């Protein structure tokens, strides 16, 4: 019990930065609880990768695969957005067409081919996101 209380009040040491040959430096974010790194060819987009003392190897491999073919990945996301316009009221059409990839979240080591894709450019406080299942965007939605 005393050890548990001590751990609650003793600040933990964050993991050291992790250097990946393909992605560069990944930094631990205490706020996000994930490893963060910009996409090398598009620093306006970031990876959020799960793991504890270092990024999970399976998720890191997935991120590396995305980075290696990033233009094709962007194209896939853009095509998914175009297809999703038909599933929403016309009120959202322009907003959806103007969304841009913001973060590629690979959270779950037990599901290394799944995650979330967050998009920027939403209006009126809408935070748009795709589920990312089997390495494909699916189910566009938003939180407000």
C-alpha positions as CSV (number, residue, x, y, z in Angstrom):
1,X,0.0,0.0,0.0
2,X,2.8,2.4,0.9
3,X,4.5,1.7,-2.4
4,X,1.3,2.4,-4.3
5,X,0.9,5.8,-2.5
6,X,4.6,6.6,-3.2
7,X,4.1,5.9,-6.9
8,X,1.1,8.2,-7.0
9,X,3.1,11.1,-5.7
10,X,6.4,10.5,-7.3
11,X,6.7,11.9,-10.8
12,X,7.6,9.3,-13.3
13,X,10.5,9.6,-15.6
14,X,9.3,9.9,-19.2
15,X,10.8,7.5,-21.7
16,X,13.8,8.8,-23.6
17,X,13.2,10.0,-27.2
18,X,13.3,7.1,-29.7
19,X,15.2,7.4,-33.0
20,X,13.8,5.5,-35.9
21,X,15.8,5.3,-39.2
22,X,12.7,6.0,-41.4
23,X,10.6,8.3,-39.2
24,X,13.4,10.1,-37.3
25,X,12.9,11.2,-33.7
26,X,9.8,10.1,-31.9
27,X,9.0,11.9,-28.6
28,X,6.9,10.7,-25.8
29,X,3.9,12.9,-25.0
30,X,2.6,12.6,-21.5
31,X,-0.5,14.5,-22.5
32,X,-1.3,12.1,-25.4
33,X,0.1,9.0,-23.8
34,X,1.6,8.2,-27.2
35,X,4.7,8.6,-29.2
36,X,4.6,11.5,-31.6
37,X,6.5,12.1,-34.8
38,X,5.8,14.2,-37.9
39,X,5.4,12.4,-41.2
40,X,8.8,12.9,-42.8
41,X,7.5,14.1,-46.2
42,X,4.6,16.2,-44.6
43,X,5.5,17.7,-41.2
44,X,2.0,19.2,-41.0
45,X,0.7,15.7,-40.3
46,X,1.9,13.6,-37.3
47,X,2.0,10.1,-36.3
48,X,0.7,9.1,-32.8
49,X,2.0,5.6,-32.0
50,X,1.2,3.4,-29.1
51,X,3.8,1.8,-26.9
52,X,5.3,2.2,-23.4
53,X,9.0,2.6,-23.0
54,X,9.4,2.8,-26.7
55,X,7.0,2.7,-29.7
56,X,5.5,-0.7,-30.3
57,X,7.5,-2.5,-33.0
58,X,4.3,-3.6,-35.0
59,X,2.9,-0.1,-34.9
60,X,6.2,1.5,-35.8
61,X,6.4,-0.9,-38.8
62,X,2.9,0.2,-39.9
63,X,3.9,3.9,-39.6
64,X,7.1,3.2,-41.6
65,X,5.0,1.6,-44.4
66,X,2.7,4.6,-44.5
67,X,5.7,7.0,-44.6
68,X,7.3,5.0,-47.4
69,X,4.3,5.4,-49.7
70,X,2.8,8.6,-48.3
71,X,1.5,10.1,-51.6
72,X,-0.5,6.9,-52.2
73,X,-1.7,7.1,-48.6
74,X,-2.8,10.7,-49.0
75,X,-4.6,9.8,-52.2
76,X,-6.4,6.9,-50.5
77,X,-7.6,9.3,-47.8
78,X,-8.7,11.9,-50.3
79,X,-10.6,9.2,-52.3
80,X,-12.3,8.0,-49.1
81,X,-13.4,11.6,-48.4
82,X,-14.9,12.0,-51.9
83,X,-16.8,8.7,-51.5
84,X,-18.1,9.7,-48.0
85,X,-19.7,13.0,-49.2
86,X,-22.6,10.9,-50.5
87,X,-23.4,9.7,-47.0
88,X,-23.9,13.1,-45.5
89,X,-26.4,15.9,-45.9
90,X,-25.5,18.4,-48.6
91,X,-24.9,20.9,-45.8
92,X,-21.5,19.2,-45.1
93,X,-20.3,18.7,-48.7
94,X,-17.9,21.7,-48.9
95,X,-16.6,21.1,-45.4
96,X,-15.8,17.4,-46.1
97,X,-14.2,18.3,-49.4
98,X,-11.8,20.8,-47.6
99,X,-10.8,18.4,-44.8
100,X,-7.0,17.6,-44.5
101,X,-5.2,14.9,-42.8
102,X,-4.0,16.0,-39.3
103,X,-2.9,12.9,-37.5
104,X,-2.4,9.2,-38.1
105,X,-3.1,7.4,-34.9
106,X,-1.8,3.8,-34.5
107,X,-2.8,3.1,-30.9
108,X,-3.4,-0.6,-30.4
109,X,-0.5,-3.1,-30.5
110,X,-2.9,-6.0,-30.5
111,X,-4.5,-4.5,-33.7
112,X,-1.5,-3.2,-35.6
113,X,-3.4,-2.6,-38.8
114,X,-6.1,-0.5,-37.2
115,X,-6.3,3.0,-35.8
116,X,-7.9,6.4,-36.3
117,X,-7.3,9.2,-38.8
118,X,-8.0,12.7,-37.6
119,X,-8.8,15.5,-40.1
120,X,-8.5,19.3,-39.8
121,X,-10.6,21.9,-41.4
122,X,-13.9,21.2,-39.6
123,X,-16.3,24.1,-38.9
124,X,-18.2,25.0,-35.8
125,X,-16.1,22.9,-33.5
126,X,-16.5,19.6,-35.5
127,X,-13.6,17.2,-35.1
128,X,-13.7,14.9,-38.1
129,X,-12.2,11.4,-38.1
130,X,-12.1,8.2,-40.0
131,X,-11.9,4.8,-38.4
132,X,-8.9,3.1,-39.9
133,X,-9.5,-0.6,-40.3
134,X,-7.3,-3.1,-42.1
135,X,-5.2,-0.2,-43.3
136,X,-8.2,1.6,-45.0
137,X,-10.2,4.6,-43.9
138,X,-13.8,3.8,-43.0
139,X,-16.8,5.4,-41.4
140,X,-16.2,9.1,-41.6
141,X,-17.7,10.9,-38.6
142,X,-17.3,13.9,-36.3
143,X,-17.5,14.9,-32.7
144,X,-18.6,18.4,-31.8
